């Protein structure tokens, strides 16, 4: 179970580094997901990631934090399928207008969460 958290942390670190290096990747990814075709697969992936984090939480350090992030991911999956698609499209369009410095901060946040997961497994 801790291998799942380690792999997820590694993927998040790579995504965070990519967004810091090229900030316009983030609005492109969000625009792809919120077009409608990828919304439900993204929600399913988020639900599975949340369930995996909740299940793996007792096997890693910082188990409360890992479980809380798992519950937030599962809640986010439920919000993706219950809120209307025009709302998500509007959010994606708003994100496209953000300056690169703000997108880099988001990338650093993703990087920090990824490092937190890796730390929780290694600790």
C-alpha positions as CSV (number, residue, x, y, z in Angstrom):
1,X,0.0,0.0,0.0
2,X,2.8,2.4,0.7
3,X,4.1,1.8,-2.8
4,X,0.9,3.4,-4.1
5,X,1.6,6.6,-2.0
6,X,5.3,6.6,-3.1
7,X,4.3,6.3,-6.8
8,X,1.6,9.0,-6.5
9,X,4.1,11.3,-4.8
10,X,6.6,10.7,-7.5
11,X,4.1,11.5,-10.2
12,X,3.0,14.7,-8.4
13,X,6.6,15.8,-8.0
14,X,7.1,15.3,-11.8
15,X,3.9,17.2,-12.6
16,X,4.9,20.0,-10.2
17,X,8.3,20.3,-11.7
18,X,6.8,20.4,-15.2
19,X,4.4,23.2,-14.3
20,X,7.1,25.2,-12.6
21,X,9.3,24.9,-15.7
22,X,6.4,25.5,-18.2
23,X,3.4,27.1,-16.4
24,X,1.1,27.1,-19.4
25,X,0.9,23.3,-19.1
26,X,-1.6,23.7,-16.2
27,X,-4.3,25.6,-18.0
28,X,-3.8,23.2,-21.0
29,X,-4.4,20.2,-18.7
30,X,-7.4,21.8,-17.0
31,X,-8.9,22.8,-20.4
32,X,-8.5,19.2,-21.6
33,X,-10.2,17.7,-18.6
34,X,-13.1,20.2,-18.4
35,X,-14.1,19.9,-22.0
36,X,-16.6,17.3,-21.0
37,X,-15.1,14.2,-22.6
38,X,-12.5,13.7,-19.9
39,X,-14.5,14.9,-17.0
40,X,-15.9,11.5,-15.9
41,X,-12.6,9.6,-16.3
42,X,-10.9,12.3,-14.3
43,X,-13.5,12.0,-11.6
44,X,-13.1,8.2,-11.5
45,X,-9.3,8.6,-11.3
46,X,-9.6,11.1,-8.5
47,X,-12.0,8.8,-6.7
48,X,-9.6,5.8,-7.0
49,X,-6.7,7.9,-5.9
50,X,-8.7,9.1,-2.9
51,X,-9.7,5.5,-2.0
52,X,-6.1,4.4,-2.4
53,X,-4.8,7.1,-0.1
54,X,-7.4,6.3,2.5
55,X,-6.6,2.6,2.4
56,X,-2.8,3.3,2.5
57,X,-2.9,5.8,5.3
58,X,-2.4,3.3,8.2
59,X,0.7,2.0,6.5
60,X,2.6,5.3,6.2
61,X,3.8,8.0,8.5
62,X,1.6,11.1,8.7
63,X,-1.4,8.8,8.3
64,X,-3.9,11.4,9.4
65,X,-2.7,13.8,6.7
66,X,-2.6,11.2,4.0
67,X,-6.1,10.0,4.9
68,X,-7.4,13.6,4.9
69,X,-5.9,14.3,1.5
70,X,-7.5,11.0,0.3
71,X,-10.9,12.2,1.6
72,X,-10.4,15.5,-0.1
73,X,-9.6,13.8,-3.4
74,X,-12.8,11.6,-3.1
75,X,-14.9,14.7,-2.3
76,X,-13.4,16.4,-5.3
77,X,-14.4,13.5,-7.5
78,X,-18.0,13.7,-6.3
79,X,-18.0,17.5,-7.0
80,X,-16.7,16.9,-10.5
81,X,-19.7,14.7,-11.4
82,X,-22.4,16.7,-9.4
83,X,-21.6,20.3,-10.4
84,X,-22.7,21.3,-13.9
85,X,-20.2,21.3,-16.8
86,X,-20.5,25.0,-17.7
87,X,-19.2,25.8,-14.2
88,X,-16.1,23.8,-14.8
89,X,-15.6,25.3,-18.2
90,X,-15.8,28.7,-16.7
91,X,-13.3,27.8,-14.1
92,X,-10.9,26.5,-16.8
93,X,-11.3,29.7,-18.8
94,X,-10.6,31.7,-15.7
95,X,-7.4,29.7,-15.1
96,X,-6.2,30.4,-18.6
97,X,-6.0,34.1,-17.8
98,X,-3.8,33.6,-14.7
99,X,-0.2,35.0,-14.9
100,X,2.7,32.5,-15.1
101,X,3.9,33.4,-11.6
102,X,0.6,32.3,-10.1
103,X,0.7,29.1,-12.1
104,X,4.2,28.5,-10.8
105,X,3.0,28.8,-7.3
106,X,0.4,26.2,-8.0
107,X,3.1,24.0,-9.5
108,X,5.2,24.5,-6.3
109,X,2.1,23.4,-4.3
110,X,1.7,20.3,-6.3
111,X,5.4,19.6,-5.9
112,X,5.1,20.1,-2.1
113,X,2.2,17.6,-1.8
114,X,4.2,15.1,-3.9
115,X,7.2,15.5,-1.6
116,X,5.0,15.1,1.4
117,X,3.8,11.8,0.1
118,X,7.3,10.6,-0.6
119,X,8.3,11.7,2.9
120,X,5.4,9.9,4.5
121,X,6.6,6.7,2.9
122,X,10.3,7.1,3.6
123,X,9.9,8.3,7.2
